[in-house]
Amino acid sequence: MDAKVVSLQVGKVKNYGSKESKDFISKYWESGSFKEPTQDDIWASKLGLLGDEVADKIHHGGVDKAIFANSYENYPTWAKFLGEESLPFGALAENLTISYLHESSVCIGDIHKIGSAILQVSQPRKPCWKISRKWKNQDFTNEIYISGLTGWYYRVLEEGAISANNEVCVLEQDPQRISILTSNIAYTNPIKYQEILENILKIKSLALSYEASIHKRLNGSANLDYMKL
C-alpha cells in the first residue's frame, strides 16, 4: 500500500486550566497541541503550515521542526495505553497523520513529496510534558519516549500545498539509513548504543538542535526535564 496523509491538522495556541490550581491536570498552561482536522489545502511554508501555531517557540517550531508527522499505525497502541476505544486524528498533536509509514521505516534525512511540497525528515520528535497534560495521563510522555514511537519532524525544502489524502512519495533516502525508531532507542541508552549515536552525527541534513542534544547525551550532560510535568 502507498503511504498517504489520512488526516491534516492545524491549531491555534490557547490557554487551559486555572492559574490557581497546582495539580498537573488542571493547572494553567498554554498549548497549540489541540489541533483540528481540515479538508482544506494548507500552504506549507518554511516555518510550517499556514494557520498552525506552537506555544513554546524555544523547543517547538522553526525551520527544522516546521511540520510534525505521526504514524497512523501507532493509534491502536496509544488508544489501548490511554484506555480509549479509539483516538481522534491529531491525538498526538501532529500536523500530518500518515498511514503506511512508521518510525521503523522513516529515516532521518529522507526526502518526501506531499502534495506540491517537498519535505525532509530532520529529526525525531522529543516528547514533552504537554502530551501527558493533554491526555491527563502522567505516564504518557515517558511511554512515548521509551517506546520510540515519537513521530518525526519535517523541514520544508520546497514550499507548497498539502491536503488530506495526499500520497507521500519518497524522492530520496539518506545513505545512512538510520530510522527514527533506531535513533530513539539509541537516545534512551547512549552507553549501549554509542556507535549508533555517533553515526547519526554523520547525517549531513541532521537538525542542528538534535545534533547538539546527541552530543550532550554522549557526554552525559543532557537534560531531560522537558518531559517532566
N, CA and C of each residue as an Amber inpcrd file, in Angstrom:
protein
   687
   0.8360000  -1.2010000   0.0000000   0.0000000   0.0000000   0.0000000
   0.8740000   1.2560000   0.0000000   0.4070000   2.2940000  -0.7120000
   1.1440000   3.5470000  -0.7580000   0.8600000   4.3770000   0.4850000
   1.9010000   5.0320000   0.9830000   1.7360000   5.9180000   2.1370000
   0.9150000   7.1310000   1.7280000   0.0770000   7.6040000   2.6490000
  -0.7000000   8.8000000   2.3550000  -1.0500000   9.5350000   3.6490000
  -1.4160000  10.7780000   3.5000000  -1.8850000  11.5940000   4.6240000
  -3.3490000  11.2430000   4.8510000  -3.6580000  10.5920000   5.9600000
  -5.0560000  10.2560000   6.2400000  -5.7790000  11.4050000   6.9310000
  -5.0000000  12.3040000   7.5420000  -5.6200000  13.4850000   8.1590000
  -4.5850000  14.5870000   8.2960000  -5.0450000  15.8240000   8.1240000
  -4.2070000  17.0250000   8.2180000  -4.7860000  17.9160000   9.3020000
  -3.9240000  18.3620000  10.2380000  -4.4000000  19.1550000  11.3800000
  -3.6070000  20.4490000  11.5500000  -4.3010000  21.4920000  11.9590000
  -3.6680000  22.7290000  12.3990000  -4.3730000  23.2010000  13.6650000
  -3.6930000  24.0400000  14.4310000  -4.3030000  24.5210000  15.6680000
  -3.6930000  25.8210000  16.1380000  -4.4770000  26.6030000  16.8520000
  -4.0290000  27.8590000  17.4350000  -3.6280000  27.6480000  18.8980000
  -2.7490000  28.4810000  19.4000000  -2.3740000  28.4410000  20.8150000
  -3.5450000  28.9400000  21.6530000  -3.8840000  28.1560000  22.6840000
  -4.9630000  28.5340000  23.5930000  -4.5240000  28.3160000  25.0380000
  -5.2390000  28.9400000  25.9490000  -4.9690000  28.7880000  27.3790000
  -5.8960000  27.7390000  27.9700000  -5.3440000  26.9520000  28.9010000
  -6.1180000  25.8970000  29.5380000  -5.8620000  25.9180000  31.0430000
  -6.8270000  25.3940000  31.7940000  -6.6470000  25.2550000  33.2290000
  -6.7830000  26.5560000  33.9900000  -6.3610000  26.4880000  35.2410000
  -6.5050000  27.6210000  36.1580000  -5.1530000  28.0020000  36.7480000
  -4.8920000  29.2990000  36.8530000  -3.6500000  29.7710000  37.4480000
  -3.5970000  29.5010000  38.9420000  -4.7430000  29.2700000  39.5360000
  -4.7900000  28.9920000  40.9770000  -4.5220000  27.5220000  41.3000000
  -4.7640000  26.6460000  40.3310000  -4.6190000  25.2090000  40.5740000
  -3.1460000  24.7980000  40.5490000  -2.8010000  23.7920000  41.3460000
  -1.4250000  23.3100000  41.4010000  -1.2830000  21.8540000  40.9590000
  -2.4040000  21.1460000  40.7440000  -2.2760000  19.7600000  40.3040000
  -2.0500000  19.7170000  38.7970000  -1.4050000  18.6420000  38.3290000
  -0.9340000  18.6090000  36.9460000  -2.0810000  18.6200000  35.9370000
  -3.2490000  18.1440000  36.3120000  -4.3530000  18.0400000  35.3670000
  -4.9930000  19.3990000  35.0920000  -5.1640000  20.2030000  36.1180000
  -5.9790000  21.4130000  35.9390000  -5.2100000  22.7240000  36.0950000
  -3.8930000  22.6780000  36.3450000  -3.1950000  23.9520000  36.4770000
  -3.0190000  24.6170000  35.1100000  -2.7840000  25.9120000  35.1400000
  -2.7450000  26.7390000  33.9330000  -1.6090000  26.3230000  33.0000000
  -1.9190000  26.3010000  31.6790000  -0.8710000  26.0660000  30.6840000
  -1.3340000  26.5820000  29.3370000  -0.3880000  26.7970000  28.4620000
  -0.6670000  27.2590000  27.1080000  -0.2030000  26.1910000  26.1300000
  -0.9770000  25.9740000  25.0820000  -0.6030000  24.9290000  24.1350000
  -1.2920000  25.1270000  22.7910000  -0.6050000  24.6900000  21.7550000
  -1.2020000  24.6030000  20.4280000  -1.3850000  23.1550000  20.0240000
  -1.3770000  22.2470000  21.0120000  -1.4010000  20.8100000  20.7250000
  -2.7880000  20.2710000  20.4080000  -3.8310000  21.0710000  20.6700000
  -5.1860000  20.6300000  20.3410000  -5.4900000  21.0540000  18.9060000
  -5.0780000  20.2440000  17.9780000  -5.1880000  20.5900000  16.5600000
  -6.4270000  19.9280000  15.9470000  -7.0360000  20.6250000  15.0090000
  -8.2840000  20.1590000  14.4110000  -8.0610000  19.7420000  12.9560000
  -8.6400000  18.6030000  12.5510000  -8.5350000  18.1760000  11.1500000
  -9.1890000  19.1750000  10.2050000  -8.6340000  19.2760000   9.0180000
  -9.1980000  20.1400000   7.9900000  -9.1190000  19.4370000   6.6420000
 -10.0990000  19.6880000   5.7960000 -10.0980000  19.1550000   4.4350000
  -9.5600000  20.1840000   3.4370000  -9.1790000  21.3430000   3.9210000
  -8.6580000  22.3890000   3.0480000  -7.2240000  22.0850000   2.6170000
  -6.8330000  22.6450000   1.4900000  -5.4230000  22.6760000   1.1200000
  -4.7410000  23.6900000   2.0350000  -3.6510000  23.2790000   2.6620000
  -2.9150000  24.1600000   3.5690000  -1.5190000  24.3970000   3.0110000
  -1.1030000  25.6560000   2.9920000   0.2080000  26.0020000   2.4590000
   1.2920000  25.6540000   3.4800000   2.2910000  24.9140000   3.0230000
   3.4430000  24.5620000   3.8570000   4.5800000  25.5220000   3.5390000
   4.8420000  26.4420000   4.4730000   5.9460000  27.3890000   4.3130000
   7.1800000  26.8550000   5.0310000   8.2640000  27.5680000   4.9370000
   9.4920000  27.1470000   5.6030000   9.3210000  27.0480000   7.1120000
   8.3570000  27.7820000   7.6640000   8.1370000  27.7850000   9.1140000
   6.9270000  26.9640000   9.5390000   6.3280000  26.2400000   8.5910000
   5.2340000  25.3670000   8.9720000   3.9670000  25.6110000   8.1760000
   2.8940000  24.9760000   8.6070000   1.6140000  25.0790000   7.9180000
   0.9120000  26.3940000   8.2480000   0.3570000  27.0190000   7.2350000
  -0.3560000  28.2740000   7.4200000  -1.5240000  28.0570000   8.3850000
  -1.5830000  28.8990000   9.4240000  -2.6580000  28.8060000  10.3960000
  -2.3380000  27.9350000  11.5970000  -1.1670000  27.2960000  11.5920000
  -0.7800000  26.4520000  12.7300000   0.1160000  27.2520000  13.6710000
  -0.0020000  26.9950000  14.9710000   0.7890000  27.7200000  15.9600000
   1.3800000  26.7740000  16.9950000   2.4950000  27.1950000  17.5880000
   3.0910000  26.4840000  18.7240000   3.2610000  27.4880000  19.8570000
   3.0980000  27.0200000  21.0900000   3.1870000  27.9200000  22.2390000
   4.6350000  28.1450000  22.6590000   5.4000000  27.0710000  22.7140000
   6.7860000  27.1280000  23.1670000   7.7060000  27.1880000  21.9540000
   8.0590000  28.4050000  21.5610000   8.8480000  28.5800000  20.3460000
  10.3350000  28.2990000  20.5470000  10.7250000  28.0400000  21.7890000
  12.1210000  27.6520000  22.0460000  12.3220000  26.1870000  21.6930000
  11.3650000  25.3530000  22.0650000  11.5090000  23.9130000  21.8780000
  10.6900000  23.3600000  20.7160000   9.7970000  24.1560000  20.1610000
   8.9500000  23.6880000  19.0590000   8.9680000  24.7180000  17.9410000
   8.6480000  24.2660000  16.7550000   8.5970000  25.1700000  15.6210000
   9.9790000  25.5040000  15.0820000  10.0150000  26.4140000  14.1130000
  11.2720000  26.7480000  13.4510000  11.4650000  25.9080000  12.2000000
  12.4890000  26.2160000  11.4290000  12.6590000  25.5740000  10.1230000
  12.9020000  24.0690000  10.2240000  13.5610000  23.6110000  11.2920000
  13.8410000  22.1780000  11.4220000  12.7150000  21.4060000  12.1040000
  11.7180000  22.1110000  12.5960000  10.5400000  21.4650000  13.2020000
   9.2870000  22.1190000  12.6270000   9.3060000  22.3030000  11.3200000
   8.2270000  23.0460000  10.6780000   6.9140000  22.2780000  10.6980000
   6.9850000  20.9640000  10.4750000   5.7820000  20.1410000  10.3830000
   6.0200000  18.8570000  11.1650000   5.0670000  18.4910000  12.0000000
   5.1810000  17.2910000  12.8200000   4.2640000  16.2060000  12.2620000
   4.8360000  15.0220000  12.0230000   4.0870000  13.8980000  11.4730000
   4.0920000  12.7250000  12.4360000   3.0250000  11.9390000  12.3760000
   2.9320000  10.7440000  13.2020000   2.3180000   9.6260000  12.3830000
   2.6750000   8.3990000  12.7340000   2.1690000   7.2390000  12.0140000
   0.7870000   6.8390000  12.5260000  -0.1470000   6.6780000  11.6080000
  -1.4850000   6.2330000  11.9800000  -1.4500000   4.8110000  12.5430000
  -0.4160000   4.0590000  12.1920000  -0.2890000   2.6850000  12.6930000
  -0.0500000   2.6460000  14.2030000   0.3440000   3.7720000  14.7940000
   0.5420000   3.8290000  16.2450000  -0.7620000   4.0670000  17.0200000
  -1.7990000   4.4690000  16.3450000  -3.0320000   4.8570000  17.0370000
  -3.6340000   3.7470000  17.9070000  -3.7090000   2.5000000  17.4340000
  -4.2470000   1.4480000  18.3170000  -3.4100000   1.2620000  19.5860000
  -2.0860000   1.3940000  19.4440000  -1.2070000   1.2580000  20.6110000
  -1.5260000   2.3190000  21.6540000  -1.6690000   3.5630000  21.2120000
  -1.9000000   4.6440000  22.1660000  -3.3340000   4.6520000  22.6870000
  -4.2830000   4.2110000  21.8860000  -5.6530000   4.0920000  22.3790000
  -5.7140000   3.0780000  23.5170000  -5.0450000   1.9560000  23.3410000
  -5.0250000   0.9250000  24.3880000  -4.3430000   1.4450000  25.6370000
  -3.2200000   2.1430000  25.4830000  -2.4870000   2.6700000  26.6310000
  -3.3310000   3.6670000  27.4170000  -4.0800000   4.5020000  26.7080000
  -4.8850000   5.5420000  27.3480000  -6.2540000   5.0480000  27.7920000
  -6.5600000   3.7940000  27.4750000  -7.8530000   3.2510000  27.8740000
  -9.0040000   3.7880000  27.0550000  -8.7260000   4.1240000  25.7930000
  -9.7550000   4.6530000  24.9060000 -10.0790000   3.6250000  23.8230000
 -11.3360000   3.6210000  23.3540000 -11.6970000   2.7290000  22.2610000
 -10.9950000   3.1320000  20.9760000 -10.8780000   4.4140000  20.7580000
 -10.1860000   4.9480000  19.5870000  -9.7510000   6.3640000  19.9050000
  -8.8850000   6.9010000  19.0750000  -8.3870000   8.2660000  19.2690000
  -8.7380000   9.1200000  18.0600000  -9.0230000  10.3980000  18.2770000
  -9.3100000  11.2950000  17.1530000  -8.0210000  11.6480000  16.4130000
  -8.1540000  11.9980000  15.1460000  -6.9790000  12.4530000  14.3980000
  -6.3710000  13.6700000  15.0970000  -5.0560000  13.7210000  15.0990000
  -4.3450000  14.7850000  15.7980000  -4.1420000  14.4940000  17.2670000
  -4.3950000  13.2550000  17.6690000  -4.2990000  12.8920000  19.0860000
  -2.9150000  13.1270000  19.6590000  -1.8860000  12.9960000  18.8370000
  -0.5210000  13.1820000  19.3040000  -0.0190000  14.5910000  19.0210000
  -0.9260000  15.4870000  18.6820000  -0.6280000  16.8890000  18.3670000
   0.0990000  17.0340000  17.0400000  -0.0340000  16.0210000  16.1910000
   0.6640000  16.0540000  14.9050000  -0.1100000  16.8550000  13.8620000
   0.6330000  17.4070000  12.9180000   0.0270000  18.0670000  11.7680000
  -0.4120000  17.0580000  10.7140000   0.4360000  16.0540000  10.4800000
   0.1610000  15.0460000   9.4670000   0.0300000  13.6780000  10.1170000
  -1.1080000  13.0470000   9.9420000  -1.2980000  11.6650000  10.3570000
  -1.1410000  10.8230000   9.0980000  -0.0970000   9.9910000   9.0650000
   0.2890000   9.3010000   7.8320000   0.1510000   7.7910000   7.9960000
  -0.4890000   7.1690000   7.0350000  -0.6110000   5.7160000   7.0440000
   0.4890000   5.0870000   6.1880000   0.8630000   3.8760000   6.5460000
   1.8660000   3.0900000   5.8210000   3.2560000   3.7160000   5.8200000
   3.5090000   4.5810000   6.7590000   4.8630000   4.9880000   7.1320000
   4.9510000   4.8400000   8.6390000   6.1220000   4.5350000   9.1290000
   6.2830000   4.2290000  10.5470000   7.6860000   4.6330000  10.9700000
   7.8720000   4.8230000  12.2730000   9.2010000   5.1650000  12.8040000
  10.2580000   4.1470000  12.4040000   9.8500000   2.9190000  12.1760000
  10.8080000   1.8770000  11.7890000  11.2120000   1.9520000  10.3200000
  10.4480000   2.6890000   9.5140000  10.7480000   2.7790000   8.0800000
  11.1680000   4.1720000   7.6330000  10.8040000   5.1880000   8.4120000
  11.1890000   6.5710000   8.0840000  12.5720000   6.8430000   8.6630000
  13.4780000   7.3410000   7.8380000  14.8540000   7.5950000   8.2770000
  15.1840000   9.0810000   8.2500000  16.0200000   9.4930000   9.1700000
  16.4750000  10.8800000   9.2040000  17.1560000  11.2090000   7.8830000
  16.7640000  12.3170000   7.2920000  17.3510000  12.7450000   6.0240000
  16.5440000  12.3620000   4.8070000  15.5560000  11.4640000   4.9510000
  14.7170000  11.0880000   3.8170000  13.9540000  12.3070000   3.2990000
  13.7200000  12.3220000   1.9950000  13.0020000  13.4270000   1.3630000
  11.6850000  12.9050000   0.7950000  10.5860000  13.5360000   1.1810000
   9.2460000  13.1360000   0.7670000   8.5580000  14.2760000   0.0280000
   7.7800000  13.9080000  -0.9550000   6.9220000  14.8780000  -1.6420000
   5.4880000  14.6210000  -1.2040000   4.8570000  15.6350000  -0.6260000
   3.4710000  15.5350000  -0.1790000   2.7190000  16.7070000  -0.7850000
   1.7040000  16.4120000  -1.5940000   1.0610000  17.4820000  -2.3380000
   2.0860000  18.1070000  -3.2720000   2.1700000  19.4270000  -3.2410000
   3.1870000  20.1000000  -4.0580000   4.4040000  20.5270000  -3.2300000
   4.4330000  20.1380000  -1.9530000   5.5520000  20.4880000  -1.0690000
   6.5830000  19.3640000  -1.0350000   7.8280000  19.7350000  -0.8910000
   8.9030000  18.7520000  -0.7320000   9.4840000  18.9330000   0.6660000
   9.4530000  17.8610000   1.4380000   9.8100000  17.8880000   2.8500000
  10.9570000  16.9210000   3.1230000  11.7570000  17.2580000   4.1370000
  12.8580000  16.3780000   4.5430000  12.7310000  16.0420000   6.0200000
  12.8750000  14.7620000   6.3450000  12.8350000  14.3200000   7.7320000
  14.0770000  14.8560000   8.4340000  13.8790000  15.7170000   9.4250000
  15.0050000  16.4120000  10.0520000  15.4400000  15.8030000  11.3780000
  14.4960000  15.1830000  12.1140000  14.8140000  14.6270000  13.4210000
  13.5820000  13.9530000  14.0160000  13.7760000  13.0960000  15.0200000
  12.6230000  12.5690000  15.7420000  12.0200000  13.6530000  16.6240000
  10.7790000  13.4490000  16.9910000  10.1800000  14.3180000  18.0000000
  10.7190000  13.9030000  19.3710000  10.9750000  14.8930000  20.2060000
  11.3200000  14.6330000  21.6090000  10.0760000  14.9730000  22.4290000
   9.3430000  13.9640000  22.8950000   8.0560000  14.2270000  23.5510000
   8.2160000  15.0230000  24.8390000   7.3920000  16.0340000  25.0030000
   7.4500000  16.8600000  26.2070000   6.2330000  16.5980000  27.0850000
   6.1990000  17.2410000  28.2290000   5.1610000  17.0190000  29.2330000
   3.7630000  17.3690000  28.7580000   3.6570000  18.1900000  27.7130000
   2.3370000  18.6750000  27.3140000   1.4300000  17.5690000  26.7800000
   2.0050000  16.5210000  26.1950000   1.1490000  15.4480000  25.6960000
   0.5390000  14.6750000  26.8610000   1.2530000  14.5860000  27.9830000
   0.6810000  13.9920000  29.1890000  -0.4440000  14.8600000  29.7290000
  -0.2300000  16.1700000  29.7210000  -1.2520000  17.1030000  30.2050000
  -2.4930000  17.0310000  29.3150000  -2.2810000  16.9680000  28.0230000
  -3.4050000  16.9240000  27.0880000  -4.2970000  15.7210000  27.3620000
  -3.6750000  14.5750000  27.6360000  -4.4430000  13.3460000  27.8270000
  -4.6590000  12.9950000  29.3010000  -4.2640000  13.9180000  30.1920000
  -4.4820000  13.7270000  31.6300000  -3.9250000  12.3840000  32.1210000
  -2.7180000  12.0820000  31.6250000  -2.0570000  10.8280000  31.9890000
  -0.5870000  11.1250000  32.2410000  -0.1690000  11.0410000  33.4940000
   1.1860000  11.4280000  33.8720000   2.2720000  10.5700000  33.2270000
   1.9150000   9.3720000  32.8050000   2.9180000   8.4400000  32.2750000
   3.0420000   8.4700000  30.7560000   2.1890000   9.2360000  30.0990000
   2.1150000   9.1440000  28.6400000   3.3990000   9.6240000  27.9540000
   3.9120000  10.7560000  28.3760000   5.1360000  11.2840000  27.7510000
   6.2740000  10.2810000  27.8580000   6.4710000   9.7300000  29.0350000
   7.5540000   8.7600000  29.2220000   7.3190000   7.5020000  28.3990000
   6.0630000   7.0840000  28.2800000   5.7590000   5.8920000  27.4810000
   6.1030000   6.1150000  26.0120000   5.8010000   7.2940000  25.5070000
   6.1800000   7.6330000  24.1270000   7.6950000   7.5980000  23.9810000
   8.3840000   8.1670000  24.9550000   9.8510000   8.2430000  24.9280000
  10.4820000   6.8560000  24.8930000  10.0700000   5.9740000  25.8000000
  10.7350000   4.6610000  25.8830000  10.3010000   3.7320000  24.7450000
   9.1320000   3.9700000  24.1630000   8.6790000   3.1320000  23.0540000
   9.4020000   3.4610000  21.7580000   9.8590000   4.7040000  21.6280000
  10.4640000   5.1650000  20.3850000   9.4580000   5.5880000  19.3350000
   8.1720000   5.4740000  19.6520000   7.1180000   5.8120000  18.6860000
   6.7330000   7.2780000  18.8360000   7.6600000   8.1290000  18.5110000
   7.5420000   9.5560000  18.7980000   6.9660000  10.3830000  17.6640000
   6.9660000   9.8370000  16.4500000   6.7140000  10.6690000  15.2930000
   7.9970000  11.3590000  14.8520000   7.8990000  12.1910000  13.8370000
   9.0930000  12.8360000  13.2910000   8.7650000  14.2320000  12.7740000
   9.8040000  15.0420000  12.6980000   9.6700000  16.4020000  12.1810000
  10.1710000  16.4900000  10.7460000   9.5320000  17.3760000  10.0000000
   9.9680000  17.7230000   8.6440000  10.4570000  19.1640000   8.6110000
  11.4790000  19.4090000   7.8080000  11.7720000  20.7580000   7.3270000
  11.2120000  20.8550000   5.9150000  10.8750000  22.0570000   5.5010000
  10.2870000  22.2720000   4.1790000  11.3820000  22.7050000   3.2160000
  11.6890000  21.8370000   2.2520000  12.7030000  22.1710000   1.2500000
  12.1180000  23.0300000   0.1440000  10.9070000  22.6940000  -0.2650000
  10.1970000  23.4830000  -1.2720000   8.7710000  23.6990000  -0.7820000
   8.3650000  24.9510000  -0.6600000   7.0290000  25.2710000  -0.1850000
   5.9730000  24.8010000  -1.1820000   4.8000000  24.4750000  -0.6370000
   3.7150000  24.0260000  -1.4940000   2.4730000  23.7310000  -0.6750000
   1.4280000  23.2830000  -1.3350000   0.1510000  22.9960000  -0.6770000
   0.0600000  21.5150000  -0.3280000  -0.4860000  21.2430000   0.8610000
  -0.6960000  19.8810000   1.3490000  -2.1600000  19.7400000   1.7370000
  -2.7200000  18.5680000   1.4780000  -4.0950000  18.3130000   1.9030000
  -4.2400000  16.8620000   2.3360000  -5.3180000  16.5840000   3.0660000
  -5.6200000  15.2080000   3.4480000  -5.7940000  14.3670000   2.1870000
  -5.3750000  13.1260000   2.2740000  -5.4260000  12.1410000   1.1870000
  -4.3010000  12.2920000   0.1710000  -3.4130000  13.2700000   0.3660000
  -2.2320000  13.3230000  -0.4900000  -1.3790000  12.0780000  -0.2920000
  -0.8540000  11.5420000  -1.3780000   0.1220000  10.4650000  -1.2740000
   1.4510000  11.0260000  -0.7770000   2.2130000  10.1750000  -0.0980000
   3.5560000  10.5310000   0.3430000   4.5330000   9.7920000  -0.5590000
   5.2180000  10.5420000  -1.4120000   6.1640000   9.9440000  -2.3620000
   7.5800000  10.1010000  -1.8210000   8.2980000   9.0050000  -1.7270000
   9.6840000   9.0380000  -1.2610000  10.5670000   9.3870000  -2.4430000
  11.1560000  10.5780000  -2.4060000  12.0040000  11.0390000  -3.5020000
  13.4540000  10.6190000  -3.3240000  13.8840000  10.5650000  -2.0760000
  15.3050000  10.2730000  -1.8120000  15.4450000   9.7090000  -0.4060000
  16.3540000   8.7450000  -0.2430000  16.6100000   8.1610000   1.0640000
  18.0510000   8.4450000   1.4700000  18.2240000   8.8290000   2.7250000
  19.5650000   9.1300000   3.2070000  20.4150000   7.8620000   3.2190000
  21.6660000   7.9500000   2.7770000  22.5140000   6.7510000   2.7100000
  22.8120000   6.1150000   4.0590000  22.7420000   6.8690000   5.1510000
  22.9960000   6.2870000   6.4640000  21.8890000   5.3120000   6.8750000
  20.6560000   5.5570000   6.4100000  19.5060000   4.6890000   6.6890000
  19.3440000   4.4230000   8.1830000  19.3410000   5.4690000   8.9770000
  19.0770000   5.3470000  10.4130000  17.6390000   5.7960000  10.6640000
  16.8230000   4.8480000  11.0510000  15.4010000   5.1300000  11.2090000
  15.1340000   5.9800000  12.4450000  13.9690000   6.5760000  12.4560000
  13.5180000   7.3370000  13.6240000  13.4930000   6.4310000  14.8520000
  13.0000000   5.2070000  14.6910000  12.9190000   4.2740000  15.8140000
  14.2970000   3.9090000  16.3390000  15.2160000   3.6050000  15.4370000
  16.5860000   3.2730000  15.8580000  17.2230000   4.4410000  16.5940000
  17.0300000   5.6370000  16.0680000  17.5760000   6.8300000  16.7020000
  17.0090000   7.0100000  18.1040000  15.7010000   6.8250000  18.2450000
  15.0630000   6.9970000  19.5470000  15.5380000   5.9660000  20.5660000
  15.6570000   4.7260000  20.1410000  16.1320000   3.6760000  21.0460000
  17.5560000   3.9760000  21.4960000  18.3870000   4.4160000  20.5460000
  19.7680000   4.7550000  20.8980000  19.8290000   5.9210000  21.8740000
  18.9390000   6.8730000  21.6860000  18.9420000   8.0590000  22.5480000
  18.6140000   7.7020000  23.9990000  17.7730000   6.6860000  24.1910000
  17.4040000   6.2980000  25.5610000  18.5400000   5.5830000  26.2860000
  19.5110000   5.0440000  25.5520000  20.6170000   4.3010000  26.1670000
  21.9250000   4.6200000  25.4530000  22.4900000   5.7940000  25.7180000
  23.6760000   6.2480000  24.9850000  24.9270000   5.4080000  25.2340000
  24.9880000   4.7230000  26.3550000  26.1590000   3.8730000  26.6230000
  26.1160000   2.6290000  25.7370000  24.9770000   1.9730000  25.7050000
  24.8290000   0.7620000  24.9120000  24.8850000   1.0460000  23.4170000
  24.3270000   2.1960000  23.0130000  24.2040000   2.4850000  21.5880000
  25.0640000   3.6700000  21.1590000  26.2080000   3.8030000  21.7520000
  27.1000000   4.9240000  21.4420000  27.4250000   4.9900000  19.9510000
  27.7090000   3.8420000  19.3500000  28.0960000   3.8300000  17.9390000
  26.9780000   4.3470000  17.0430000  25.7320000   3.9730000  17.3660000
  24.6040000   4.4510000  16.5620000  24.4780000   5.9660000  16.6710000
  24.5990000   6.4850000  17.8900000  24.5120000   7.9350000  18.0750000
  25.6250000   8.6490000  17.3100000  26.8150000   8.0860000  17.3090000
  27.9300000   8.6900000  16.5680000  27.6680000   8.6510000  15.0670000
  27.0160000   7.5920000  14.5940000  26.6720000   7.5140000  13.1730000
  25.5830000   8.5120000  12.8010000  24.6570000   8.7680000  13.7290000
  23.6220000   9.7760000  13.4710000  24.2660000  11.1370000  13.2220000
  25.3300000  11.4160000  13.9430000  26.0180000  12.6990000  13.7920000
  26.6530000  12.8640000  12.4080000  26.7560000  11.7800000  11.6600000
  27.3290000  11.8390000  10.3120000  26.2980000  12.2190000   9.2550000
  25.0260000  12.2500000   9.6480000  23.9760000  12.6040000   8.6910000
  24.0590000  14.0920000   8.3840000  24.2950000  14.4250000   7.1340000
  24.5670000  15.8090000   6.7620000  23.3740000  16.7320000   6.9840000
  22.1660000  16.1950000   6.8610000  20.9680000  17.0330000   6.9760000
  20.3900000  17.0600000   8.3800000  21.0860000  16.4820000   9.3470000
  20.5860000  16.4100000  10.7140000  20.3230000  17.8130000  11.2680000
  19.1870000  17.9770000  11.9320000  18.8630000  19.2660000  12.5550000
  19.9270000  19.6310000  13.5820000  20.3360000  20.8820000  13.5980000
  21.4080000  21.3170000  14.4960000  21.0380000  21.1350000  15.9610000
  19.7700000  21.3720000  16.2980000  19.3590000  21.2180000  17.6930000
  19.4330000  19.7600000  18.1320000  19.0870000  18.8500000  17.2260000
  19.1570000  17.4280000  17.5670000  20.6110000  16.9730000  17.6270000
  21.4330000  17.5070000  16.7440000  22.8700000  17.2100000  16.7960000
  23.4450000  17.6150000  18.1530000  23.0680000  18.7940000  18.6280000
  23.5640000  19.2660000  19.9180000  23.0810000  18.3720000  21.0520000
  21.8220000  17.9110000  20.9580000  21.2870000  17.0650000  22.0270000
  21.9710000  15.7000000  22.0550000  22.3730000  15.1940000  20.9020000
  23.0960000  13.9170000  20.8660000  24.4830000  14.0770000  21.4680000
  25.1570000  15.1830000  21.1540000  26.4600000  15.4390000  21.7810000
  26.3210000  15.4560000  23.3000000  25.2850000  16.1070000  23.7880000
  25.0650000  16.1730000  25.2390000  24.7360000  14.7970000  25.8070000
  23.9760000  14.0040000  25.0560000  23.6420000  12.6530000  25.5080000
  24.9040000  11.7960000  25.6090000  25.8100000  11.9730000  24.6630000
  27.0440000  11.1960000  24.6550000  28.0000000  11.6000000  25.7780000
  28.0100000  12.9020000  26.1160000  28.9350000  13.3470000  27.1690000
  28.2790000  13.4060000  28.5440000  27.0230000  12.9730000  28.6250000
  26.3520000  12.8710000  29.9170000  25.7690000  14.1590000  30.4540000
  25.6430000  15.1770000  29.5960000  25.1410000  16.4650000  30.0820000
  23.7170000  16.7700000  29.6210000  23.0460000  15.8040000  28.9990000
  21.6890000  16.0500000  28.5020000  20.7110000  16.2520000  29.6460000
  19.8030000  17.1870000  29.4460000  18.7660000  17.4800000  30.4360000
  17.4160000  17.0190000  29.8830000  16.7860000  16.0670000  30.5740000
  15.5220000  15.5140000  30.1170000  14.3210000  16.1030000  30.8660000
  14.5130000  17.2530000  31.4680000  13.4330000  17.8700000  32.2630000
  12.2510000  18.2960000  31.4160000  12.4250000  18.4150000  30.0780000
  11.3070000  18.8090000  29.2170000  10.1830000  17.7730000  29.2470000
  10.4550000  16.5800000  29.7450000   9.4160000  15.5520000  29.8260000
   8.6450000  15.5880000  31.1430000   9.1660000  16.3470000  32.1260000
   8.5570000  16.3300000  33.4490000   7.4060000  17.3300000  33.5440000
   6.3330000  16.9090000  34.2030000   5.1940000  17.7990000  34.4260000
   5.5300000  18.8690000  35.4490000
